[in-house]
């Protein structure tokens, strides 16, 4: 079963063709570099660029897969969450193609797409349930108990900044650029992870929620005390001492994020001893340091950590949406209520 998928939830225009939920026949993505000068995504600019890009991206995806529209069984598209203007670009394109070629349309939840990213280019038998999924990016940081391919239950999540957002804000404070995750991680490799004692929030023993605003604020106070001009965007005065400060701050920040996650993981495994695997997905799953501490942590539970096979499948991409659509179809009686609600209003009758 070949599924054509669109993903336009933020600033990447992505189109992919996925067969049977795991085999990626093509995956094409265009990033919008125009946002870099603003230090974040501007919704109006993103929507315009999506509208310009989706057709050539679609044509390239079909060409790489050596397929025509007549070979497509379903069209899948991210319906949310995300930037409304960006989502509208993708859903409009997908709906147009669905009507034009009389191909059923299937809306997909963005986070469910990230869950299914672990299926891409893997054998289904290597994915074990029930599993704990940590989906971490600039837009969401959440824990899910994944019972089978189509049913998932939220256990907790960030009550303020997503972890990727906190990385981006730290990067902006230090003048490292956007997106901030790769820049901060690269500088952390050169720093001392114990240089600064940053706070780990206490939300209560029973809480499975996360908070990154406290560590972000602590970092801001350190920058304000040492290099206040940086917070005004003036990075003209840099020397060996300030570069060492940046490295140590990035390293300490990354280490603190790891401690925040491990604190919650400990409680989750106490509550759910049935968990057979930990899947780390979303853009932040490309962070090798966090992945390594998770691998060390779960050794005591006799399970493994899996991340998407390629970094391209960690960040927002259309292949994961095509995979999620396949498992929704295969497990139509177990779809999440929010997905059922949207499907009931679409042209697709399962």
URTA-V863777 format. One record per residue. N is the residue number from 1. PSI is psi in whole degrees, -180 to 180 (none if undefined). Layout:
BEGIN
n: (N	N)
psi: (PSI	PSI)
END
This chain:
BEGIN
n: (1	2	3	4	5	6	7	8	9	10	11	12	13	14	15	16	17	18	19	20	21	22	23	24	25	26	27	28	29	30	31	32	33	34	35	36	37	38	39	40	41	42	43	44	45	46	47	48	49	50	51	52	53	54	55	56	57	58	59	60	61	62	63	64	65	66	67	68	69	70	71	72	73	74	75	76	77	78	79	80	81	82	83	84	85	86	87	88	89	90	91	92	93	94	95	96	97	98	99	100	101	102	103	104	105	106	107	108	109	110	111	112	113	114	115	116	117	118	119	120	121	122	123	124	125	126	127	128	129	130	131	132	133	134	135	136	137	138	139	140	141	142	143	144	145	146	147	148	149	150	151	152	153	154	155	156	157	158	159	160	161	162	163	164	165	166	167	168	169	170	171	172	173	174	175	176	177	178	179	180	181	182	183	184	185	186	187	188	189	190	191	192	193	194	195	196	197	198	199	200	201	202	203	204	205	206	207	208	209	210	211	212	213	214	215	216	217	218	219	220	221	222	223	224	225	226	227	228	229	230	231	232	233	234	235	236	237	238	239	240	241	242	243	244	245	246	247	248	249	250	251	252	253	254	255	256	257	258	259	260	261	262	263	264	265	266	267	268	269	270	271	272	273	274	275	276	277	278	279	280	281	282	283	284	285	286	287	288	289	290	291	292	293	294	295	296	297	298	299	300	301	302	303	304	305	306	307	308	309	310	311	312	313	314	315	316	317	318	319	320	321	322	323	324	325	326	327	328	329	330	331	332	333	334	335	336	337	338	339	340	341	342	343	344	345	346	347	348	349	350)
psi: (118	127	127	127	144	140	113	42	-19	-110	15	129	112	136	136	161	121	136	125	32	-12	-34	119	110	-31	151	110	138	137	122	153	93	-12	-20	-16	-39	-17	-7	17	174	130	113	-43	-41	-42	-44	-43	-43	-35	-45	-33	-29	-25	-37	-50	-33	-42	-47	-39	-40	-44	-41	-43	-33	-9	49	162	168	-28	-15	-8	133	-42	156	125	149	142	126	-11	170	169	-170	125	-42	-37	-45	-39	-36	-46	-44	-32	-45	-46	-40	-40	-47	-37	-44	-41	-42	4	49	131	142	134	111	145	137	133	-45	-37	-34	-44	-39	-46	-6	-23	-17	-25	125	29	157	137	-34	-14	-8	120	144	154	150	155	129	126	110	119	124	-168	-16	-19	144	109	153	135	140	115	107	-41	-174	-22	-3	131	146	126	130	-34	169	178	135	-2	-113	139	156	-38	-36	-40	-40	-44	-41	-37	-45	-40	-41	-34	0	34	-10	177	140	152	-24	-55	-36	-46	-43	-38	-42	-31	-32	-23	-1	177	115	-12	12	-38	133	90	151	144	119	147	101	8	145	-36	-14	135	10	166	156	132	1	-32	-46	-35	-43	-38	-41	-42	-40	-37	-42	-43	-38	-31	-45	69	-28	-27	-35	-12	4	10	105	27	-30	99	138	-175	-39	-44	-34	-39	-39	-45	-46	-46	-38	-42	-43	-43	-38	-46	-42	-38	-41	-39	-42	-37	-45	-44	-35	-43	-36	-39	-46	-40	-43	-25	-40	-27	73	-11	-10	132	-11	157	120	123	109	174	170	-35	-14	-11	-8	110	-32	-49	-41	-41	-39	-30	-41	-42	-41	-46	-6	-37	-15	0	28	173	158	130	137	165	147	-32	150	-34	-24	-7	-44	174	128	159	-23	-39	-30	-38	-38	-47	-39	-42	-46	-26	-43	-43	-27	49	-25	-7	17	147	147	-39	-34	-41	-40	-43	-42	-35	-21	-1	-178	-8	125	110	none)
END
